Amino acid sequence: MQLLGSFLAGGWSNGSGATQALLNPATEAVVAEVHAGGHDLAQAFAFAREAGTAELAQLTFAQRGELVAALAKAIHGAREELIALAIANCGNTRSDAKFDIDGAAVTLSHYADLGAKLGAHTLLGDGEPIQVGRTARMSGQHIWVSRRGVAVHINAFNFPAWGTCEKLACSLIAGMPVISKPATATAHVAWRLAQLFEPLLPKGVLQMLIGPAGSLLDHVTPADVVAFTGGSSTAQMLRGKVPHARLNIEADSLNAAVLGPDVEVTSEVGNLFLSDVVRDMTQKSGQKCTAIRRVLVPEDKLAEVAEGLKERLASFKIGNPELEEVRIGPVASAQQLEDVKAGIARLAAATEEVYGGRGEVPGPGPLGVPEGKGFFVGPVLRRASNAMTCAPLNEHEVFGPVSTLAPYSGDAAYAAAFIAKGEGCLVSSAYSDDRDWVQTFVTNAAPWAGRLFLGSSKMAAMSPGPGTVLPSLVHGGPGRAGGGEELGGQRGLQFYMQRTALEGDASVLKSLIG
Ligand code: NAP
């Protein structure tokens, strides 16, 4: 059995103690194992602080960009191998695996380009000089400078490549060494990335802990930062554990999609709306933090929308993602399956069935899977009679192929209030060509969302959909979504840098930032 080691303090270490198995979630076969502990994490932090910080401090943004570009190239070179690992360990279809792995490479490339653009500097100017004395000679200037600590990255199980690389790209360009910890259940892809990346990076710049966190957070000091993606209960624990460190949280999100009253279901925009809902229910078996969980539809179009979604969902084959015809694989683990089934049961108590019952896989069961094996749940569509008062809809994220429809009158302010009912989301979407409706919606919904996706006939043919996180736009959301912010081009560096106000001779300040 393959034992996955961790890359810590400049070398690979297997750890010790009990082992934890990484499974193929379609067959439940063991694909690899990790030791649950036995790593010297104090040494890893010391190594990052000394070697990693020193290595990065002597590199300009452009030189760091070259390192990040090399990582993107390494992913391209190993793309097929990484896809195979994601299919075997994450339950991904080939298309799901590409979404994760290509997303990682695209994000690294974006930040490599940003590094090149920021050039041969180590300080970033923030805004224009400000006169603070009697004449402009006595000036103020805000700058960004790399923080001198360790960036601890803790990632969720659903995007082992993209999650690892988006955090890594921002840290490296900003100049902070990283200790990265992927979720254990799907760590095989991240482990392989560490193998590919470590020879390309200066020592101490990237370390990766494979397996449970153990005492990881005990070593975090006020100079360090922790970037976390995962569930809200883990996030809550983290807040208490590292109260002194800068913490970014990307957690649960009850993302919504709203069909505007002006849109015909059979129109191009109507088709975009249906496609986006179905894609988010089925891609990665609904295990996307950005997936549409709540769908608001004008009352007079709800039956037509339900029919359109049912028809599309019925065409999806469920089973072992190694089979080409399969379009929905299993969820990632037995625990995930249990959580999704519990979420469906909670929804079922307060909503009507539209499609998929309680997530039973239709027909003969999952394709290409030994009988009784695998963590499968079929797509489930429910209908709530009242969008605002259905507590399970607005309070619990079901992290699987599950979504719920609800009717409304078409009022934009009500639609925005429905977004707010989720108490903060990563992304929500609205589909309308009525600019007044969109104006009211955006003004009232934006405070509750990290990103708003506005579907309309002018962009329908070139839309990436609301579920795709782009490196150029911020990712994160208020409230329930954790209150964090990642990516967004240059904004993504700020978490890893200190903003300092400088005061002095204007020409000195200018020479510092170049
Ligand atoms: P999770 O159970 O909260 O785990 C997330 C990460 O935290 C894993 O790496 C986990 O490690 C680690 N962890 C658990 N206990 C820890 C501790 N005591 N100290 C340090 N680290 C600890 O979440 P998940 O099941 O992987 O992911 C599903 C959730 O993530 C969903 O709720 C989803 O909404 C959310 N998510 C959010 C985003 C976003 O961008 N907002 C993106 C993806 C997913 P182990 O695996 O070793 O336990």
Residues whose N, C-alpha, C, O or C-beta is under 5 A from the ligand:
A	BS01	NAP	I154 N155 A156 F157 K181 P182 A183 T184 A185 G211 P212 A213 T229 G230 G231 S232 T234 E250 A251 D252 S253 C289 F399 A481
